[in-house]
Amino acid sequence: MPDIILHHFDSSPFAEKIRLALGMKGLAWASVQIPLIMPKPDLTALTGGYRKTPVMQIGADIYCDTQCIARELERRHPDPSLFPAGSEGLALALSAWGDKAFFTPGAELSMGTNAEIPEAVLADRKAFFNNIDFDTLAANLPHLYSQLRSHAALVDQQLGDGRGYLLGADPGWVDVLAYFPVWMVRAHVADIDALLSSFKALADWEARIAAIGHGEHTDLTAEEALAIARDTVSRCEVRIDPDDPLRLEAGCPVAVSPDDYGIVAVTGELVQLTTDDIAVRRDDPRVGEVVVHFPRIGYRVERA
């Protein structure tokens, strides 16, 4: 059984980021399919409430957010790198561009142009994307198309000198960040092919990225994944930055939550707090003691 367990659903654009990262590294992994909408009781037993997709599990260590997952995959499996030519700082800084500036108009178009979204899914997304005004989506469509096309043009421009990938000859995390919004709109926005038809370098690059694949995966049930967490001990070591402005101590009770949307606080005892990472230890009746990991950027930490 592979050590890496990915909790995801197939149509999730953020899960596609990690599936591609696993493919770039040629890794074997186990796939746990989670529900498209809430409730997600098996997932939240592991995370303590965090509901975004995907979540990576390795034993009793639970990794939330694709930034955090990418860093951990790189730490455990450094070759081939997600950050070729020493690009880690730049690539992770660009997460804010891919995950917000490029993704957001694509997500709004995916919802605003699709009249066949089931009511239950739409209600869930309205609760989840609390940063989107769903009442103005129809009026905003021309603006959203223009924003998406302009971001796609940046990618096409970067590839315009004939390079294979955004930073040169090797694919990496920057390619993942630029690819997943396009992957999403290709699947969900009916007229997107015409909108992006002039970007030949973009289309050729998309084909190269898709050809990388997702590595090798086997299916796993949620109950099997929970049992693995229950029967494993976290290997996370205590690490607190003494210069951190929050002045929190190891072991103190904290609440961690995203600072954008899908805001659900996860509470536990603080294990790690650095410029890169947050980790909290928590107990759950179904999984016992686990450590839940988050990236520092984009997450709020407060005393519970």
N, C-alpha and C positions, 0 to 999 in steps of 0.2 A: 504494500500500500504506500503510495507517495506521501511524503511528509506534508506537502502543501495541499491545503483544502481551500477551495474557492467557493464561497456562498454567493450565488448570483442568479440572474435569469438571462436568457439568451438575448433578449431585445434591449438590455441595458447598455447605453452607450459608455457609461463609466466602467462597466464590467469588460467591455470590449477593449478598453485601455490595458487592463491587466491581462486579459487573454492574449493580446498581442505581445505584451512584455514577456509572458511565459514562452510564447513562440520564438521571440528573438533570442531568448536564452536556451531554447531547446529543452525545456524542463517538462517532466512528468508531474501531473497534478490530479487531484480528485475533485470532482464537480458535485456540488450540492445545489440543486435547484430550489430557489426560494419563491414565495408568492410575489406576484407583480405589485400588489397593493397590501396595505395593512388589513388585518393584523398579521404579524410575522413572529409567532411565539417561539419557534425554535431559534431563529436568528437572535431575537432580543434576550433569550436566555443566555446566550454567549456574550452579547455586547452590553447588556444592562439597559437597553433602550435605544441605542443608536440604530437608525433605520435605513441609512443610505446604503446603496449598492455600488460596489461589492464589498465583502468582508473576507479577509484571508485568515485562516486558522492554521497554526502550526502547533500541534499539541494543545497546551493550555494557554498559549499566547494568541491573542486575538488582535488583528491589525485592521484598523478602520481608516478609510480615506486612501485614495490611490497614491497620493504623495508618500504616505507612510508605507504602503505596500511596496512601492517601487524601491524605496530606500532599503527595506528589509530584504527584498529579493536580491538587490545588488550586494548587500553585506554578506549574505549567505552564498551567493552564486555570482562572483564578480566577473567571470569570463564566459561568454562575451559580455561586454559592458553595455548597460543602457545609456551610459554617458561617455561616448567615444571622444577621444582627444581632450580629456579633462574638462568635459562640458557640464559637470553635475550642477554647479552653482547656477549657471545660465539656464540649464534645462528646468531646474526646479523653480527658478524665478518666473519662467514662462508658464508655469502651471496656472498662474492667475489669468494669463491671457487665454489659454486654451479652455480652462474650466469655467471661465466667466465671460470674458469679452467675446470669444468666438462661439462658445456653447450656448449662451443665453438667447441670442436671436434665433439660432437653430431650434432650440427647445420651444420657443414661443411660436415659431412657424409650424413646428410639428403638431402643436396643440391647436393653434389658431386656424389652420387650413384643413383640419381633419374633422369632418362632421360626424364620422362614424365611431368616435371614441365612446366606449360604453360609459353610461352615467356613473357607475361605481368607480371606474378608473379616473374619470374627470374630477369627481369629488375628492378622490384621494390626492390627485395632483394639485388641486386648488389648496388643499390643506398643507401639502408638502412645500410647494413653491410659494411661500408667503411673500416673496419679493416680486411677484408678477401680478399686475393688474389685469385679471382675466376679462373685465368689463370693457377694456379698450383694445383687446387683441385684434379684433377685426379692423378697426380704424388704423392700427399701427402696422398692418401687413406690408405696405410699400416701404416703410422705413426699415422694417426687419429684413426684408429681401435685400435692400441696399447694404445694410450692415453686414449681413452674411456674405454677400458677394465681395465686399471690400476686404474682409478678412481672408477669404479664399484667394483673392488676387495677390495678397502678400505672400501666400504659400507658393502660388504659381510664379511670382517674381523671383523668389529665392531659388527656385528650381530652374530658372530660365537659362542658366549657363550650361545646362546639360548634366549637372551633378545627379547622382542617383538618389541621394537623400538630403535632407535639409542642411545638415552640417558637413556633408561630403560623401565619402564612399561607403560609410557604414550607417545602418539605421540605428536609431536610438530613441530616447524618451521624448525628445523634441518632435520627432515624427509622430509618435503616439498622440501627443497633445494636439497636433494639427489635424491628424487623421480622424479622430473619433467624432468631432462635430459633423464632418462631411459624411462619414459613414451613417450617422443618425439621419441626416436630412435626405440622403439618397434613399433610405428605407421608408421615410414617413412624409415627405413633401412631394406631391405629385409632379409639379412642374420644375423641380430643381435641376434636372438634366439640361433643360433649355437655358436656365439662368447661368449655369456654369459651363456652357458648351464652348466658350472661347478659350478656356483654360486647358490647353493641350498638355502642358507639363504637369499640371495638377492631376489630370486623369491618368497619365502614364505612371506617375508616382503612386497614386491610389492602387493601381493594379500590382505594383511591386510590393507595397505594404500588405495587401490582402494575401499575396502569395506566400508571405512568411508563415502564415498559419498561427495556430494556437498551442503548439507543442502537442504532447500526448496526454489525454485525460481519460480517467475512468469514472464511472458514476458511483456516488456514495449517497446513502440516505441521511437525512437530518439526524435521525436517532443514532446512527453509527458515528456521525461526527461529534455529537454531544457525548457519547460514551468515550471517545478518544480524549476529549477535554477532561472528562471526569477521572479518567485513569492516568492522567499525565500531570507532571509538576512543571510549572513555568520555570524557565531558565533566565528570566529577566533579573538583572542585578540593579540594586539601588544606585541611582546616579542623580544627584541634585546639583545644579549649577549654583555655587555660592554667590555669584554676582547677579542672579536673576532678580529683576525688579519686584517680583511679587513676594519675595522673602518667605516662601512656603517651605515647610520642613517635611522630610521623609516620614511617611506614616500618617500625616494629617489628613482628615477627611476633606475631599474636594469634589466639585462638580465640573465636568468638562462638557462643552457643547460647541457645535459649529457656530460661526459668527455670521453666516449668510442665510441659509434656509434649511428646512428639515431639522429645526432646532429642538432637540431632545437631550436633556442633560443626563450624563452617565456619572454616577457617584461611586466613590471608592476611596481607598487609602492610596496616597501619592507614593509612587515608586520611582518614577523618573520625571525630571523637569529640566530640559536643556534647551538650547536654541533650536534644536532639531525635533525633539521628541517630548511627548507626554505619555506616561503610563500609570494606570491605576489598578490596584488589586481589589477584586470584589468577589463575593460569594453568591452563588445561586443554588437553589435546591436541586436543580436538574443537572448541573455541571460541576458543582463544588467550587473550588477556588480557581479563578482564572485571572490573568493580567490583560487588560485592554489597552491597546496602544493607539495613539493619535499623533499626527504631525503638530508641531507647535504653531506654524503659520496657519491662520484661518480658524483657530480654536481658542475659545475663552476658558480660562481656569479660575475658579473661585472657591474659597472655603465653603464647604457644605455646612 
